[in-house]
Amino acid sequence: MTVFTVVIPARLASSRLERKALADLGGKPMVVRVAERVALSKAKQILVATDAVEIESACQAAGLSVVMTRTDHPSGTDRIAEVVQLMGWGDDDIVVNVQGDEPLIDPELINQVADLLSQRDAASMSTAAHAIDNVAEFTNPNVVKVVIDQAQLALYFSRAPIPWWRDGNAQGVQSLPSPVPLRHIGIYGYRVGFLRTFPQLPPAPVEDCEALEQLRAMWHGHKIAVHVTDKAPGPGVDTPEDLARVRALFKA
């Protein structure tokens, strides 16, 4: 069995939905709901990493372990890299990043992402993806797509519809290409040794262009293994509309 720790990065500032980490879901803050899902996985330890005293207080009130971090981190991965330094974990240890806006994440998916990384010595990171089954999702720039190779290593991540069907899309995207496109699921596994170096890697031009932090790792030659799951992921929360949809699910 893979031994791993989960870190949940959470902050109050969010470009599309302010204070979403503390948004109420069925009487509990969202970040607490995320931690409750993580607790159903095989993680040996769960930590919330934040720079906000309000989030720290909410987590402590729920009995969660919290690590306070700096306020200037450009990404969740950078925030987790600080946690690694503070905790002094070994280079071969595995850490899974479960984002603080995924209150319906599948606990088994967390296990699968950790297991995949433990099996792929050549990979510095692991993540997950799911088949896209409709054109609207394929063309939505808020849905990140990933293309993988035969070894299930990521070739590229993009907000654009990839792979691009040259012949079938001549008049615009009207149907899905073959191979079936994959939606990236925002969960990451890391080797601690990689996390120690990540903050020193210069931002990549494609990272800035796409606003996708995982492209920094790939730009600098690190490989990302991708677990393709058959289970459609539960909805995350990025917008007020997402929040209303997830609140309705909790009420139900």
C-alpha positions, 0 to 999 in steps of 0.5 A: 500500500502506498504511504502518502500525505494529503495537503489541501491548499486553501486561500481566501482570495479567488479571482472568480469567487471570493472567500470560497474556502469558507463558503457554507456547504450544509452547515460547514465551510467548504475546506472542511467538507474537502477534508472530510472527503480526504479522510475517507482515503488512505492518506496517513496524514491530512494538512490544510495549508493556508495564509488566512487566519480565518481559514486556520480558525475554521479548520481548527474548530473542526479538529483539522491540522493546519500549517500557516504559509506565506501570502505570496505563493503564485500557486497551490504547488508553491504553497505545498512546497513551503509545507514540505520545507516546514515539515522536513519530509523525505525526498521519496515521500509522496504528497497529494494536493487536493484542492480546497474547492473539491468538496465532492472529490472521490476518495478512491481517486486520491488513492489512485493518484498516489499509487500511480506515482509510486509505480512510476519512478520516471515521473515527478508528478501524477494527476488524473483525467476523465473522458469528455463526452460532449462538445460543450465541455470540450470547447469550454476554456474553463475545462482543462484538457490533457493529451497523453502518450502510450505510457500514460504520461502527459504530452500537454495540458491546455484550455483549448480543445485538444487534440485538434481534429484537423479534418473534422473541425474544418467548419468548427468543433461540431463533434468529438475527435478520436482518440476521445479527449480527456478532461484534466482533474485538478488533483496532483501527486508529487515526490517531495524531492521534486517539490523542494526544487519546484519554487526555484524553477522559472515560470514557463511561457506556456504556464503564463499563457495558459495559466496552468502551473503543471506546465512549468514542471513539463517545461523544465523536463519533469514527467507527469503520469496521468491516471484515467478514471472511468468515474466522472468527477464530482463538480468543483467550485470555481464560480457562484453558479458552481457554488449554487449547484454544489449547495443544492447537492448537499441539501439533497 
